[in-house]
């Protein structure tokens, strides 16, 4: 069995320091500029449909080569099974998957500097509310991931989660 030495301790500490410097040098992802949100009605009633519009404008000087967005309701609405359902989406996307209370899509790319892509998500509110008390406030938490530069070798990326929802997507159901 080899004995423990000060030189081994030094090598271990140097390796840990190197890893620390490497991970500290990784840049934090910056917020996504150019994301806008809207809902077609501030108030609704059971049985109504809402149209959410989520847009992305390229505010950088290089093309967006890839953009992915996901949306789901914030708490406590995300715990209400059957209270509302995403029933469709469309617009400037290459695909859109939806079901239950969420939707995900890829914006059509490339997106040139200054250009905008928009996707609409249709949400149907249940005829029979599953929540107690009225009015009920429904809000959504979008997540957006964007790659800038050549496809497959982006120069930089941005992502952002609006975990607390955004006021532009809030609807009061009464």
ROROKE-315881 format. One line per field, with one value per residue: z negated, x, y negated of N, C-alpha, C, O, CB in turn. Coordinates in steps of 0.2 Angstrom, whole numbers, always signed. Glycine has a CB too. Example, Ala and Ser with C-alpha at 12.3 -4.5 7.8 and 13.67 -1.06 7.14 Angstrom:
2
n.z	-39,-35
n.x	+66,+64
n.y	+28,+11
ca.z	-39,-36
ca.x	+62,+68
ca.y	+22,+5
c.z	-39,-39
c.x	+66,+64
c.y	+16,+0
o.z	-42,-40
o.x	+71,+67
o.y	+17,-6
cb.z	-45,-29
cb.x	+57,+70
cb.y	+22,+3
end
This chain:
174
n.z	+0,+4,-4,-11,-5,-5,+7,+15,+9,+13,+27,+28,+23,+32,+44,+40,+39,+52,+58,+52,+57,+70,+71,+65,+75,+85,+94,+87,+93,+103,+102,+113,+126,+134,+133,+133,+126,+126,+122,+128,+120,+105,+95,+92,+94,+88,+100,+111,+123,+124,+133,+133,+137,+142,+146,+154,+157,+166,+158,+160,+169,+177,+186,+179,+177,+171,+161,+147,+138,+123,+114,+99,+86,+71,+54,+43,+54,+62,+55,+57,+64,+79,+78,+88,+105,+117,+133,+146,+158,+168,+182,+184,+183,+184,+179,+167,+152,+141,+126,+113,+101,+107,+120,+133,+145,+160,+166,+183,+192,+201,+191,+196,+191,+183,+188,+184,+176,+173,+163,+159,+146,+142,+129,+120,+108,+95,+94,+82,+68,+59,+48,+32,+27,+34,+41,+52,+55,+69,+75,+85,+88,+97,+106,+114,+127,+136,+150,+158,+173,+184,+189,+180,+175,+165,+161,+149,+135,+128,+114,+105,+91,+86,+72,+63,+70,+83,+83,+95,+99,+91,+86,+79,+72,+70
n.x	+4,+3,+10,+2,+5,+12,+14,+4,-7,-6,-7,-20,-28,-24,-30,-44,-45,-42,-54,-63,-60,-63,-77,-82,-78,-88,-100,-115,-131,-139,-153,-167,-169,-183,-194,-211,-228,-245,-263,-279,-290,-294,-302,-313,-325,-331,-330,-326,-314,-297,-284,-268,-254,-237,-223,-207,-194,-180,-167,-154,-138,-135,-141,-155,-154,-160,-174,-184,-199,-209,-224,-233,-245,-244,-242,-256,-263,-257,-259,-272,-281,-290,-296,-294,-289,-276,-279,-275,-262,-253,-246,-230,-222,-212,-216,-228,-232,-245,-255,-266,-262,-252,-240,-228,-216,-206,-199,-201,-186,-172,-171,-170,-160,-170,-182,-198,-206,-222,-232,-248,-258,-271,-283,-294,-306,-313,-331,-336,-330,-315,-310,-311,-321,-323,-317,-305,-288,-278,-263,-248,-232,-219,-205,-191,-179,-165,-154,-141,-133,-123,-132,-131,-118,-119,-115,-118,-130,-146,-157,-173,-183,-199,-204,-213,-224,-231,-238,-244,-250,-260,-277,-292,-304,-321
n.y	+6,-11,-25,-40,-56,-73,-78,-71,-76,-89,-88,-83,-94,-104,-98,-99,-113,-117,-111,-119,-132,-130,-127,-139,-148,-146,-154,-162,-159,-171,-182,-180,-191,-201,-192,-191,-192,-188,-187,-184,-188,-196,-192,-178,-165,-149,-136,-145,-149,-153,-162,-161,-171,-170,-177,-179,-190,-193,-201,-202,-203,-193,-178,-168,-152,-141,-139,-135,-133,-131,-129,-131,-130,-140,-137,-137,-132,-122,-110,-107,-95,-94,-106,-115,-114,-112,-114,-116,-123,-134,-143,-152,-140,-125,-113,-107,-101,-96,-94,-90,-101,-109,-115,-113,-119,-122,-137,-142,-142,-149,-164,-180,-195,-206,-201,-193,-179,-171,-161,-154,-148,-138,-137,-128,-132,-122,-117,-114,-120,-115,-120,-129,-142,-159,-174,-165,-165,-162,-159,-158,-150,-152,-144,-147,-143,-148,-148,-156,-160,-150,-135,-121,-124,-135,-152,-158,-155,-158,-157,-156,-156,-160,-158,-162,-166,-177,-194,-197,-186,-182,-177,-180,-170,-169
ca.z	+0,+5,-9,-9,-5,-4,+14,+17,+7,+17,+34,+27,+22,+39,+48,+38,+40,+59,+60,+50,+62,+77,+70,+64,+81,+89,+93,+86,+99,+102,+103,+120,+128,+140,+132,+131,+124,+125,+122,+131,+115,+98,+91,+96,+90,+89,+107,+115,+126,+124,+138,+131,+143,+140,+151,+153,+162,+166,+157,+160,+176,+181,+187,+174,+180,+168,+155,+144,+133,+120,+110,+95,+81,+65,+48,+42,+59,+65,+51,+58,+70,+82,+77,+94,+109,+123,+139,+153,+159,+175,+183,+187,+180,+188,+176,+161,+148,+135,+123,+106,+100,+109,+127,+135,+152,+162,+171,+189,+192,+197,+190,+197,+186,+184,+190,+179,+177,+168,+162,+155,+142,+140,+123,+118,+101,+94,+93,+75,+65,+54,+43,+28,+26,+40,+48,+52,+59,+73,+78,+89,+87,+103,+106,+121,+128,+143,+152,+162,+177,+189,+187,+178,+172,+163,+158,+142,+134,+123,+112,+100,+89,+83,+68,+59,+75,+85,+83,+101,+101,+85,+87,+73,+74,+65
ca.x	+0,+7,+8,-1,+11,+10,+14,-2,-12,-5,-10,-28,-30,-23,-35,-50,-44,-43,-61,-67,-59,-66,-84,-83,-77,-93,-104,-122,-135,-142,-161,-169,-173,-187,-200,-217,-233,-252,-269,-285,-295,-291,-307,-316,-330,-331,-333,-323,-308,-292,-279,-261,-249,-231,-219,-200,-191,-173,-164,-147,-136,-134,-148,-157,-154,-164,-178,-189,-203,-213,-228,-237,-248,-240,-245,-259,-267,-254,-262,-280,-282,-296,-299,-293,-285,-273,-283,-272,-257,-252,-242,-224,-218,-211,-220,-231,-235,-249,-259,-267,-261,-245,-238,-221,-215,-200,-201,-198,-179,-168,-175,-165,-160,-176,-188,-202,-210,-227,-236,-254,-260,-278,-284,-302,-308,-318,-337,-337,-323,-313,-307,-316,-321,-322,-314,-299,-283,-274,-257,-243,-225,-216,-198,-188,-171,-163,-147,-139,-127,-124,-135,-126,-112,-121,-110,-120,-137,-150,-163,-176,-190,-203,-207,-219,-229,-231,-244,-248,-254,-265,-284,-296,-310,-326
ca.y	+0,-17,-30,-46,-61,-80,-79,-69,-81,-95,-86,-83,-101,-107,-96,-102,-120,-117,-110,-125,-137,-128,-128,-146,-151,-145,-160,-161,-161,-178,-182,-181,-198,-200,-188,-195,-187,-191,-183,-188,-191,-197,-189,-173,-161,-142,-135,-149,-148,-158,-162,-164,-172,-170,-179,-180,-194,-193,-207,-202,-205,-187,-174,-163,-146,-136,-142,-130,-136,-127,-133,-127,-135,-141,-134,-131,-129,-116,-105,-106,-91,-94,-113,-118,-110,-115,-110,-117,-128,-135,-149,-151,-134,-119,-108,-109,-96,-99,-89,-92,-109,-112,-114,-114,-120,-125,-142,-142,-146,-154,-170,-185,-200,-211,-197,-190,-173,-171,-155,-154,-142,-138,-134,-128,-131,-117,-119,-113,-121,-110,-124,-131,-150,-163,-172,-161,-168,-158,-162,-153,-150,-150,-143,-149,-142,-151,-147,-161,-159,-144,-129,-115,-127,-141,-156,-158,-153,-161,-154,-160,-153,-164,-153,-165,-168,-184,-197,-198,-180,-181,-178,-179,-166,-170
c.z	+0,-1,-6,-9,-3,+3,+17,+15,+11,+24,+33,+27,+29,+44,+47,+40,+48,+61,+58,+54,+68,+76,+69,+70,+86,+89,+92,+92,+98,+104,+111,+122,+134,+139,+129,+130,+124,+125,+124,+126,+108,+93,+95,+91,+92,+96,+112,+118,+126,+130,+135,+137,+140,+146,+149,+159,+161,+165,+157,+168,+180,+181,+180,+179,+177,+162,+153,+138,+130,+115,+106,+90,+75,+59,+46,+48,+62,+61,+53,+65,+72,+82,+84,+98,+115,+129,+146,+153,+166,+176,+186,+183,+185,+185,+170,+158,+142,+132,+116,+105,+102,+117,+128,+142,+153,+167,+177,+190,+199,+196,+190,+192,+188,+185,+183,+181,+172,+168,+157,+152,+140,+134,+121,+111,+100,+92,+85,+71,+59,+48,+38,+27,+33,+38,+47,+57,+62,+76,+81,+88,+93,+102,+113,+121,+135,+144,+158,+166,+181,+186,+185,+174,+169,+160,+151,+141,+128,+121,+106,+98,+85,+78,+64,+64,+78,+85,+89,+103,+96,+88,+80,+75,+68,+67
c.x	+4,+5,+6,+5,+8,+9,+7,-8,-12,-8,-18,-31,-29,-28,-42,-50,-45,-50,-65,-66,-63,-73,-86,-82,-83,-98,-112,-126,-139,-150,-162,-172,-177,-193,-205,-223,-240,-257,-275,-290,-292,-296,-311,-321,-329,-334,-329,-316,-303,-287,-273,-257,-242,-226,-211,-197,-184,-170,-157,-145,-134,-141,-149,-158,-158,-168,-184,-192,-208,-217,-232,-240,-244,-245,-250,-262,-264,-256,-269,-281,-289,-299,-299,-288,-282,-276,-280,-266,-256,-248,-235,-219,-217,-214,-223,-234,-239,-253,-260,-266,-255,-244,-231,-220,-208,-202,-197,-191,-176,-173,-169,-166,-166,-182,-191,-206,-215,-230,-242,-255,-267,-279,-292,-302,-314,-325,-339,-330,-321,-310,-313,-315,-320,-320,-307,-294,-279,-269,-252,-236,-221,-208,-196,-181,-170,-155,-146,-133,-128,-128,-130,-120,-114,-115,-112,-128,-139,-155,-166,-182,-193,-207,-213,-224,-227,-237,-248,-252,-259,-272,-287,-303,-315,-333
c.y	-6,-22,-36,-52,-68,-81,-77,-73,-87,-94,-86,-90,-105,-105,-99,-110,-121,-116,-116,-131,-136,-129,-135,-150,-150,-151,-158,-163,-167,-177,-183,-188,-196,-195,-192,-190,-191,-186,-187,-190,-191,-193,-184,-169,-153,-140,-139,-146,-154,-157,-165,-165,-173,-171,-180,-184,-194,-199,-207,-203,-199,-183,-170,-157,-140,-140,-137,-134,-131,-131,-129,-132,-135,-138,-139,-128,-123,-110,-103,-102,-92,-101,-116,-114,-113,-111,-112,-123,-129,-142,-148,-146,-129,-113,-110,-103,-99,-93,-91,-99,-112,-111,-116,-115,-122,-131,-140,-146,-145,-160,-176,-191,-205,-207,-194,-184,-173,-164,-157,-148,-143,-134,-134,-127,-127,-120,-119,-114,-116,-114,-127,-139,-153,-170,-168,-164,-162,-161,-156,-155,-148,-149,-144,-147,-144,-150,-152,-159,-153,-138,-124,-118,-134,-145,-157,-156,-158,-157,-157,-156,-158,-160,-156,-168,-175,-187,-197,-191,-178,-182,-176,-176,-167,-167
o.z	-4,-3,-1,-14,-1,+5,+22,+19,+13,+27,+38,+30,+30,+47,+51,+42,+50,+66,+61,+56,+71,+81,+71,+71,+91,+83,+94,+96,+92,+107,+114,+118,+138,+144,+125,+133,+122,+127,+123,+128,+106,+88,+101,+85,+97,+98,+118,+115,+126,+131,+134,+141,+136,+151,+143,+165,+155,+169,+156,+172,+185,+177,+177,+183,+181,+158,+157,+134,+133,+112,+108,+89,+73,+60,+46,+48,+65,+63,+50,+70,+69,+84,+85,+96,+118,+129,+151,+148,+170,+171,+190,+180,+190,+189,+167,+161,+139,+136,+113,+108,+99,+120,+124,+146,+149,+172,+177,+188,+202,+200,+186,+188,+194,+185,+178,+187,+166,+174,+152,+155,+137,+134,+122,+108,+103,+89,+83,+71,+56,+43,+40,+27,+38,+32,+41,+63,+59,+80,+79,+87,+94,+97,+118,+117,+140,+140,+163,+163,+182,+180,+189,+171,+172,+156,+147,+146,+124,+125,+102,+102,+80,+79,+62,+62,+76,+87,+89,+108,+96,+91,+77,+79,+62,+64
o.x	+9,-1,+7,+9,+2,+5,+4,-12,-17,-12,-21,-36,-34,-31,-46,-55,-49,-53,-69,-71,-66,-76,-91,-86,-84,-101,-114,-124,-142,-152,-157,-177,-177,-197,-205,-223,-240,-256,-275,-294,-289,-294,-312,-321,-326,-339,-330,-314,-305,-285,-273,-257,-241,-226,-210,-198,-181,-170,-154,-149,-132,-145,-144,-161,-160,-165,-188,-189,-210,-215,-235,-237,-240,-251,-249,-265,-267,-254,-272,-281,-294,-304,-303,-284,-286,-275,-282,-266,-256,-246,-235,-214,-221,-216,-221,-238,-237,-254,-255,-270,-253,-248,-228,-224,-204,-206,-192,-191,-178,-178,-165,-171,-167,-188,-188,-208,-214,-232,-241,-255,-268,-278,-295,-299,-319,-326,-343,-326,-326,-307,-319,-310,-317,-322,-304,-296,-276,-270,-253,-234,-220,-205,-199,-177,-174,-151,-150,-128,-134,-126,-126,-116,-111,-111,-107,-131,-136,-158,-163,-186,-190,-213,-218,-229,-223,-242,-254,-256,-262,-274,-286,-306,-314,-338
o.y	-7,-22,-38,-51,-69,-85,-80,-75,-89,-98,-88,-91,-109,-109,-101,-112,-126,-120,-118,-134,-141,-133,-138,-155,-154,-152,-153,-167,-168,-172,-186,-189,-192,-194,-196,-185,-197,-180,-193,-195,-186,-191,-184,-171,-152,-143,-137,-142,-159,-151,-171,-161,-178,-168,-181,-183,-194,-204,-212,-205,-199,-183,-167,-157,-135,-144,-134,-138,-127,-136,-124,-137,-130,-136,-145,-122,-119,-104,-98,-105,-92,-102,-121,-110,-117,-105,-109,-126,-124,-145,-143,-147,-128,-108,-116,-99,-103,-88,-94,-103,-117,-107,-119,-111,-125,-129,-138,-152,-140,-161,-176,-191,-207,-210,-193,-183,-175,-161,-160,-142,-148,-128,-139,-123,-127,-126,-123,-110,-114,-111,-127,-141,-150,-172,-168,-165,-158,-166,-151,-161,-142,-152,-141,-150,-142,-151,-153,-157,-151,-137,-122,-114,-139,-143,-158,-156,-161,-153,-161,-154,-162,-159,-152,-171,-178,-184,-197,-192,-172,-187,-171,-178,-165,-167
cb.z	-6,+11,-13,-13,+0,-8,+18,+15,+0,+18,+36,+21,+16,+41,+48,+30,+38,+63,+56,+43,+63,+78,+65,+59,+85,+88,+100,+80,+100,+107,+100,+122,+130,+146,+126,+136,+117,+132,+114,+136,+116,+96,+88,+99,+91,+84,+108,+112,+133,+117,+144,+126,+147,+136,+154,+153,+161,+172,+150,+158,+175,+178,+193,+170,+181,+165,+157,+141,+135,+116,+114,+91,+79,+63,+42,+36,+65,+65,+44,+59,+68,+80,+72,+94,+112,+123,+139,+158,+154,+179,+177,+187,+174,+189,+174,+162,+146,+137,+124,+101,+92,+106,+131,+132,+155,+166,+168,+195,+186,+200,+183,+204,+186,+189,+195,+176,+177,+169,+159,+159,+136,+146,+117,+122,+98,+88,+97,+74,+62,+57,+45,+21,+22,+44,+52,+54,+55,+78,+73,+96,+81,+109,+103,+123,+126,+143,+155,+159,+173,+192,+192,+184,+176,+158,+162,+139,+132,+125,+110,+102,+84,+87,+63,+55,+72,+92,+80,+107,+101,+79,+93,+69,+75,+64
cb.x	-5,+6,+15,-7,+16,+15,+20,-3,-11,+2,-7,-30,-26,-16,-35,-51,-38,-39,-63,-65,-51,-65,-87,-78,-71,-97,-104,-124,-140,-139,-164,-174,-167,-183,-198,-219,-232,-253,-270,-288,-302,-291,-312,-311,-337,-335,-340,-322,-308,-288,-281,-258,-251,-228,-221,-196,-194,-169,-167,-144,-130,-129,-147,-164,-147,-160,-181,-185,-207,-209,-232,-233,-255,-238,-240,-263,-267,-246,-261,-283,-281,-301,-295,-290,-289,-265,-290,-277,-251,-258,-241,-220,-221,-203,-215,-236,-230,-253,-257,-261,-262,-239,-243,-216,-220,-195,-198,-203,-175,-162,-178,-166,-154,-175,-186,-207,-206,-232,-232,-260,-255,-283,-280,-305,-310,-316,-343,-339,-324,-307,-303,-316,-315,-328,-312,-301,-279,-279,-253,-245,-222,-216,-196,-190,-170,-165,-145,-138,-121,-118,-140,-124,-106,-127,-110,-119,-137,-152,-162,-178,-188,-208,-202,-216,-236,-228,-243,-243,-249,-263,-286,-298,-308,-327
cb.y	+0,-21,-31,-48,-59,-84,-76,-61,-82,-97,-79,-78,-104,-106,-88,-101,-123,-112,-104,-127,-138,-121,-124,-149,-149,-138,-164,-165,-155,-183,-188,-175,-203,-198,-183,-200,-184,-195,-180,-183,-187,-204,-193,-168,-163,-137,-136,-156,-145,-158,-165,-159,-179,-163,-186,-173,-202,-189,-209,-194,-209,-182,-170,-165,-143,-130,-148,-124,-142,-121,-138,-121,-133,-148,-132,-131,-135,-117,-106,-113,-84,-89,-117,-125,-104,-115,-112,-119,-127,-136,-153,-158,-132,-117,-101,-115,-91,-105,-82,-88,-110,-109,-119,-109,-124,-120,-149,-144,-143,-156,-171,-188,-204,-216,-191,-195,-167,-176,-149,-157,-140,-136,-137,-122,-138,-113,-116,-105,-128,-105,-130,-128,-152,-162,-178,-153,-173,-154,-167,-153,-146,-156,-136,-156,-134,-158,-140,-168,-157,-142,-126,-111,-127,-141,-163,-166,-146,-168,-146,-167,-147,-169,-151,-171,-168,-184,-204,-199,-174,-185,-173,-186,-158,-177
end
